[in-house]
Amino acid sequence: MLVFEVVSVKEVAIGIEDEKVIQMALKNNWLLLTQDKDFGEWVFAHLLKT
């Protein structure tokens, strides 16, 4: 049986900077899902690599 944990940034860290969200996801090996249309552009603009 697969078990998934869902963490909502809005619920646990509202207002957190995009870079911090990415750092949290990388540190915890999370799959990051977002509805923020600017988020991908931000990652690309800052040349962040995972």
HTML snippet that shows the backbone in 3Dmol.js (N, CA, C, O; Angstrom):
<script src="https://3Dmol.org/build/3Dmol-min.js"></script>
<div id="view" style="width:600px;height:400px;position:relative"></div>
<script>
const pdb = `
ATOM      1  N   MET A   1       0.834  -1.175   0.000  1.00  0.00           N
ATOM      2  CA  MET A   1       0.000   0.000   0.000  1.00  0.00           C
ATOM      3  C   MET A   1       0.886   1.248   0.000  1.00  0.00           C
ATOM      4  O   MET A   1       1.828   1.351   0.785  1.00  0.00           O
ATOM      5  N   LEU A   2       0.578   2.177  -0.873  1.00  0.00           N
ATOM      6  CA  LEU A   2       1.309   3.442  -0.931  1.00  0.00           C
ATOM      7  C   LEU A   2       0.703   4.433   0.046  1.00  0.00           C
ATOM      8  O   LEU A   2      -0.514   4.511   0.208  1.00  0.00           O
ATOM      9  N   VAL A   3       1.566   5.174   0.682  1.00  0.00           N
ATOM     10  CA  VAL A   3       1.115   6.192   1.622  1.00  0.00           C
ATOM     11  C   VAL A   3       1.677   7.528   1.164  1.00  0.00           C
ATOM     12  O   VAL A   3       2.862   7.638   0.851  1.00  0.00           O
ATOM     13  N   PHE A   4       0.836   8.527   1.127  1.00  0.00           N
ATOM     14  CA  PHE A   4       1.245   9.861   0.721  1.00  0.00           C
ATOM     15  C   PHE A   4       0.982  10.850   1.835  1.00  0.00           C
ATOM     16  O   PHE A   4      -0.024  10.757   2.539  1.00  0.00           O
ATOM     17  N   GLU A   5       1.874  11.778   1.987  1.00  0.00           N
ATOM     18  CA  GLU A   5       1.677  12.878   2.928  1.00  0.00           C
ATOM     19  C   GLU A   5       1.524  14.140   2.102  1.00  0.00           C
ATOM     20  O   GLU A   5       2.324  14.399   1.203  1.00  0.00           O
ATOM     21  N   VAL A   6       0.511  14.919   2.400  1.00  0.00           N
ATOM     22  CA  VAL A   6       0.277  16.167   1.681  1.00  0.00           C
ATOM     23  C   VAL A   6       0.527  17.315   2.645  1.00  0.00           C
ATOM     24  O   VAL A   6      -0.015  17.351   3.749  1.00  0.00           O
ATOM     25  N   VAL A   7       1.363  18.257   2.204  1.00  0.00           N
ATOM     26  CA  VAL A   7       1.667  19.438   3.005  1.00  0.00           C
ATOM     27  C   VAL A   7       1.233  20.657   2.202  1.00  0.00           C
ATOM     28  O   VAL A   7       1.646  20.828   1.055  1.00  0.00           O
ATOM     29  N   SER A   8       0.421  21.486   2.788  1.00  0.00           N
ATOM     30  CA  SER A   8      -0.038  22.704   2.141  1.00  0.00           C
ATOM     31  C   SER A   8       0.779  23.880   2.657  1.00  0.00           C
ATOM     32  O   SER A   8       0.724  24.210   3.842  1.00  0.00           O
ATOM     33  N   VAL A   9       1.531  24.507   1.769  1.00  0.00           N
ATOM     34  CA  VAL A   9       2.329  25.670   2.168  1.00  0.00           C
ATOM     35  C   VAL A   9       1.419  26.754   2.717  1.00  0.00           C
ATOM     36  O   VAL A   9       1.771  27.442   3.675  1.00  0.00           O
ATOM     37  N   LYS A  10       0.263  26.903   2.119  1.00  0.00           N
ATOM     38  CA  LYS A  10      -0.694  27.916   2.573  1.00  0.00           C
ATOM     39  C   LYS A  10      -1.101  27.685   4.031  1.00  0.00           C
ATOM     40  O   LYS A  10      -1.359  28.640   4.763  1.00  0.00           O
ATOM     41  N   GLU A  11      -1.157  26.429   4.446  1.00  0.00           N
ATOM     42  CA  GLU A  11      -1.559  26.117   5.811  1.00  0.00           C
ATOM     43  C   GLU A  11      -0.399  26.146   6.809  1.00  0.00           C
ATOM     44  O   GLU A  11      -0.595  26.511   7.968  1.00  0.00           O
ATOM     45  N   VAL A  12       0.801  25.769   6.375  1.00  0.00           N
ATOM     46  CA  VAL A  12       1.909  25.662   7.328  1.00  0.00           C
ATOM     47  C   VAL A  12       2.906  26.810   7.268  1.00  0.00           C
ATOM     48  O   VAL A  12       3.650  27.033   8.223  1.00  0.00           O
ATOM     49  N   ALA A  13       2.928  27.538   6.161  1.00  0.00           N
ATOM     50  CA  ALA A  13       3.933  28.607   6.033  1.00  0.00           C
ATOM     51  C   ALA A  13       3.449  29.681   5.054  1.00  0.00           C
ATOM     52  O   ALA A  13       4.148  30.012   4.097  1.00  0.00           O
ATOM     53  N   ILE A  14       2.276  30.211   5.293  1.00  0.00           N
ATOM     54  CA  ILE A  14       1.709  31.204   4.381  1.00  0.00           C
ATOM     55  C   ILE A  14       2.670  32.397   4.233  1.00  0.00           C
ATOM     56  O   ILE A  14       3.231  32.886   5.213  1.00  0.00           O
ATOM     57  N   GLY A  15       2.839  32.838   3.016  1.00  0.00           N
ATOM     58  CA  GLY A  15       3.696  33.990   2.746  1.00  0.00           C
ATOM     59  C   GLY A  15       5.159  33.651   2.556  1.00  0.00           C
ATOM     60  O   GLY A  15       5.970  34.548   2.326  1.00  0.00           O
ATOM     61  N   ILE A  16       5.518  32.380   2.645  1.00  0.00           N
ATOM     62  CA  ILE A  16       6.908  31.962   2.491  1.00  0.00           C
ATOM     63  C   ILE A  16       7.403  32.306   1.078  1.00  0.00           C
ATOM     64  O   ILE A  16       6.635  32.255   0.117  1.00  0.00           O
ATOM     65  N   GLU A  17       8.643  32.643   0.966  1.00  0.00           N
ATOM     66  CA  GLU A  17       9.230  32.985  -0.330  1.00  0.00           C
ATOM     67  C   GLU A  17       9.361  31.730  -1.190  1.00  0.00           C
ATOM     68  O   GLU A  17       9.554  30.630  -0.673  1.00  0.00           O
ATOM     69  N   ASP A  18       9.254  31.905  -2.507  1.00  0.00           N
ATOM     70  CA  ASP A  18       9.333  30.785  -3.442  1.00  0.00           C
ATOM     71  C   ASP A  18      10.609  29.966  -3.247  1.00  0.00           C
ATOM     72  O   ASP A  18      10.572  28.736  -3.281  1.00  0.00           O
ATOM     73  N   GLU A  19      11.716  30.636  -3.045  1.00  0.00           N
ATOM     74  CA  GLU A  19      12.988  29.932  -2.873  1.00  0.00           C
ATOM     75  C   GLU A  19      12.950  29.016  -1.657  1.00  0.00           C
ATOM     76  O   GLU A  19      13.510  27.920  -1.687  1.00  0.00           O
ATOM     77  N   LYS A  20      12.305  29.451  -0.604  1.00  0.00           N
ATOM     78  CA  LYS A  20      12.192  28.622   0.612  1.00  0.00           C
ATOM     79  C   LYS A  20      11.319  27.392   0.352  1.00  0.00           C
ATOM     80  O   LYS A  20      11.594  26.310   0.870  1.00  0.00           O
ATOM     81  N   VAL A  21      10.267  27.562  -0.453  1.00  0.00           N
ATOM     82  CA  VAL A  21       9.412  26.430  -0.808  1.00  0.00           C
ATOM     83  C   VAL A  21      10.241  25.392  -1.561  1.00  0.00           C
ATOM     84  O   VAL A  21      10.141  24.195  -1.288  1.00  0.00           O
ATOM     85  N   ILE A  22      11.048  25.845  -2.496  1.00  0.00           N
ATOM     86  CA  ILE A  22      11.899  24.941  -3.271  1.00  0.00           C
ATOM     87  C   ILE A  22      12.893  24.236  -2.343  1.00  0.00           C
ATOM     88  O   ILE A  22      13.105  23.029  -2.460  1.00  0.00           O
ATOM     89  N   GLN A  23      13.492  24.977  -1.439  1.00  0.00           N
ATOM     90  CA  GLN A  23      14.447  24.381  -0.501  1.00  0.00           C
ATOM     91  C   GLN A  23      13.785  23.305   0.356  1.00  0.00           C
ATOM     92  O   GLN A  23      14.368  22.245   0.585  1.00  0.00           O
ATOM     93  N   MET A  24      12.565  23.577   0.830  1.00  0.00           N
ATOM     94  CA  MET A  24      11.829  22.591   1.633  1.00  0.00           C
ATOM     95  C   MET A  24      11.562  21.329   0.816  1.00  0.00           C
ATOM     96  O   MET A  24      11.739  20.215   1.308  1.00  0.00           O
ATOM     97  N   ALA A  25      11.138  21.509  -0.423  1.00  0.00           N
ATOM     98  CA  ALA A  25      10.822  20.366  -1.283  1.00  0.00           C
ATOM     99  C   ALA A  25      12.076  19.527  -1.551  1.00  0.00           C
ATOM    100  O   ALA A  25      12.026  18.298  -1.497  1.00  0.00           O
ATOM    101  N   LEU A  26      13.172  20.177  -1.833  1.00  0.00           N
ATOM    102  CA  LEU A  26      14.414  19.450  -2.093  1.00  0.00           C
ATOM    103  C   LEU A  26      14.905  18.722  -0.844  1.00  0.00           C
ATOM    104  O   LEU A  26      15.298  17.557  -0.910  1.00  0.00           O
ATOM    105  N   LYS A  27      14.881  19.407   0.280  1.00  0.00           N
ATOM    106  CA  LYS A  27      15.361  18.825   1.533  1.00  0.00           C
ATOM    107  C   LYS A  27      14.561  17.577   1.919  1.00  0.00           C
ATOM    108  O   LYS A  27      15.122  16.607   2.428  1.00  0.00           O
ATOM    109  N   ASN A  28      13.255  17.609   1.672  1.00  0.00           N
ATOM    110  CA  ASN A  28      12.378  16.526   2.099  1.00  0.00           C
ATOM    111  C   ASN A  28      12.025  15.545   0.977  1.00  0.00           C
ATOM    112  O   ASN A  28      11.221  14.633   1.165  1.00  0.00           O
ATOM    113  N   ASN A  29      12.645  15.750  -0.197  1.00  0.00           N
ATOM    114  CA  ASN A  29      12.398  14.892  -1.349  1.00  0.00           C
ATOM    115  C   ASN A  29      10.910  14.856  -1.711  1.00  0.00           C
ATOM    116  O   ASN A  29      10.349  13.798  -1.995  1.00  0.00           O
ATOM    117  N   TRP A  30      10.287  16.040  -1.693  1.00  0.00           N
ATOM    118  CA  TRP A  30       8.862  16.173  -1.990  1.00  0.00           C
ATOM    119  C   TRP A  30       8.644  16.437  -3.465  1.00  0.00           C
ATOM    120  O   TRP A  30       9.486  17.036  -4.135  1.00  0.00           O
ATOM    121  N   LEU A  31       7.522  15.989  -3.958  1.00  0.00           N
ATOM    122  CA  LEU A  31       7.029  16.376  -5.273  1.00  0.00           C
ATOM    123  C   LEU A  31       6.271  17.670  -5.057  1.00  0.00           C
ATOM    124  O   LEU A  31       5.386  17.742  -4.205  1.00  0.00           O
ATOM    125  N   LEU A  32       6.610  18.678  -5.813  1.00  0.00           N
ATOM    126  CA  LEU A  32       6.023  20.000  -5.619  1.00  0.00           C
ATOM    127  C   LEU A  32       4.960  20.263  -6.675  1.00  0.00           C
ATOM    128  O   LEU A  32       5.240  20.243  -7.873  1.00  0.00           O
ATOM    129  N   LEU A  33       3.752  20.507  -6.222  1.00  0.00           N
ATOM    130  CA  LEU A  33       2.646  20.857  -7.112  1.00  0.00           C
ATOM    131  C   LEU A  33       2.210  22.270  -6.775  1.00  0.00           C
ATOM    132  O   LEU A  33       2.139  22.644  -5.604  1.00  0.00           O
ATOM    133  N   THR A  34       1.918  23.049  -7.798  1.00  0.00           N
ATOM    134  CA  THR A  34       1.515  24.428  -7.557  1.00  0.00           C
ATOM    135  C   THR A  34       0.499  24.884  -8.596  1.00  0.00           C
ATOM    136  O   THR A  34       0.450  24.366  -9.712  1.00  0.00           O
ATOM    137  N   GLN A  35      -0.303  25.856  -8.207  1.00  0.00           N
ATOM    138  CA  GLN A  35      -1.206  26.517  -9.143  1.00  0.00           C
ATOM    139  C   GLN A  35      -0.681  27.916  -9.458  1.00  0.00           C
ATOM    140  O   GLN A  35      -1.316  28.673 -10.192  1.00  0.00           O
ATOM    141  N   ASP A  36       0.464  28.248  -8.908  1.00  0.00           N
ATOM    142  CA  ASP A  36       1.084  29.556  -9.114  1.00  0.00           C
ATOM    143  C   ASP A  36       1.731  29.596 -10.496  1.00  0.00           C
ATOM    144  O   ASP A  36       2.772  28.978 -10.717  1.00  0.00           O
ATOM    145  N   LYS A  37       1.125  30.306 -11.403  1.00  0.00           N
ATOM    146  CA  LYS A  37       1.606  30.333 -12.785  1.00  0.00           C
ATOM    147  C   LYS A  37       2.967  31.016 -12.919  1.00  0.00           C
ATOM    148  O   LYS A  37       3.689  30.755 -13.882  1.00  0.00           O
ATOM    149  N   ASP A  38       3.324  31.866 -11.995  1.00  0.00           N
ATOM    150  CA  ASP A  38       4.610  32.557 -12.048  1.00  0.00           C
ATOM    151  C   ASP A  38       5.746  31.740 -11.434  1.00  0.00           C
ATOM    152  O   ASP A  38       6.915  32.079 -11.614  1.00  0.00           O
ATOM    153  N   PHE A  39       5.416  30.675 -10.716  1.00  0.00           N
ATOM    154  CA  PHE A  39       6.424  29.899 -10.003  1.00  0.00           C
ATOM    155  C   PHE A  39       7.447  29.289 -10.958  1.00  0.00           C
ATOM    156  O   PHE A  39       8.651  29.401 -10.726  1.00  0.00           O
ATOM    157  N   GLY A  40       6.989  28.655 -12.011  1.00  0.00           N
ATOM    158  CA  GLY A  40       7.894  28.046 -12.988  1.00  0.00           C
ATOM    159  C   GLY A  40       8.775  29.076 -13.658  1.00  0.00           C
ATOM    160  O   GLY A  40       9.956  28.831 -13.900  1.00  0.00           O
ATOM    161  N   GLU A  41       8.203  30.229 -13.957  1.00  0.00           N
ATOM    162  CA  GLU A  41       8.989  31.309 -14.554  1.00  0.00           C
ATOM    163  C   GLU A  41      10.066  31.775 -13.589  1.00  0.00           C
ATOM    164  O   GLU A  41      11.187  32.069 -14.004  1.00  0.00           O
ATOM    165  N   TRP A  42       9.733  31.844 -12.293  1.00  0.00           N
ATOM    166  CA  TRP A  42      10.689  32.270 -11.278  1.00  0.00           C
ATOM    167  C   TRP A  42      11.855  31.283 -11.228  1.00  0.00           C
ATOM    168  O   TRP A  42      13.017  31.688 -11.196  1.00  0.00           O
ATOM    169  N   VAL A  43      11.540  29.987 -11.221  1.00  0.00           N
ATOM    170  CA  VAL A  43      12.583  28.956 -11.172  1.00  0.00           C
ATOM    171  C   VAL A  43      13.483  29.069 -12.398  1.00  0.00           C
ATOM    172  O   VAL A  43      14.708  29.050 -12.284  1.00  0.00           O
ATOM    173  N   PHE A  44      12.863  29.188 -13.575  1.00  0.00           N
ATOM    174  CA  PHE A  44      13.636  29.295 -14.812  1.00  0.00           C
ATOM    175  C   PHE A  44      14.497  30.553 -14.815  1.00  0.00           C
ATOM    176  O   PHE A  44      15.662  30.500 -15.211  1.00  0.00           O
ATOM    177  N   ALA A  45      13.944  31.680 -14.382  1.00  0.00           N
ATOM    178  CA  ALA A  45      14.667  32.947 -14.364  1.00  0.00           C
ATOM    179  C   ALA A  45      15.866  32.900 -13.430  1.00  0.00           C
ATOM    180  O   ALA A  45      16.870  33.567 -13.680  1.00  0.00           O
ATOM    181  N   HIS A  46      15.776  32.129 -12.367  1.00  0.00           N
ATOM    182  CA  HIS A  46      16.867  32.031 -11.393  1.00  0.00           C
ATOM    183  C   HIS A  46      17.762  30.817 -11.639  1.00  0.00           C
ATOM    184  O   HIS A  46      18.658  30.519 -10.849  1.00  0.00           O
ATOM    185  N   LEU A  47      17.506  30.127 -12.742  1.00  0.00           N
ATOM    186  CA  LEU A  47      18.318  28.985 -13.171  1.00  0.00           C
ATOM    187  C   LEU A  47      18.528  27.961 -12.067  1.00  0.00           C
ATOM    188  O   LEU A  47      19.624  27.427 -11.900  1.00  0.00           O
ATOM    189  N   LEU A  48      17.461  27.691 -11.310  1.00  0.00           N
ATOM    190  CA  LEU A  48      17.547  26.687 -10.253  1.00  0.00           C
ATOM    191  C   LEU A  48      17.478  25.305 -10.870  1.00  0.00           C
ATOM    192  O   LEU A  48      16.647  25.044 -11.740  1.00  0.00           O
ATOM    193  N   LYS A  49      18.341  24.435 -10.422  1.00  0.00           N
ATOM    194  CA  LYS A  49      18.372  23.067 -10.923  1.00  0.00           C
ATOM    195  C   LYS A  49      18.179  22.125  -9.761  1.00  0.00           C
ATOM    196  O   LYS A  49      18.672  22.366  -8.659  1.00  0.00           O
ATOM    197  N   THR A  50      17.453  21.040 -10.015  1.00  0.00           N
ATOM    198  CA  THR A  50      17.222  20.048  -8.968  1.00  0.00           C
ATOM    199  C   THR A  50      17.945  18.779  -9.307  1.00  0.00           C
ATOM    200  O   THR A  50      17.879  17.810  -8.550  1.00  0.00           O
TER     201      THR A  50
END
`;
const viewer = $3Dmol.createViewer("view");
viewer.addModel(pdb, "pdb");
viewer.setStyle({}, {cartoon: {color: "spectrum"}});
viewer.zoomTo();
viewer.render();
</script>
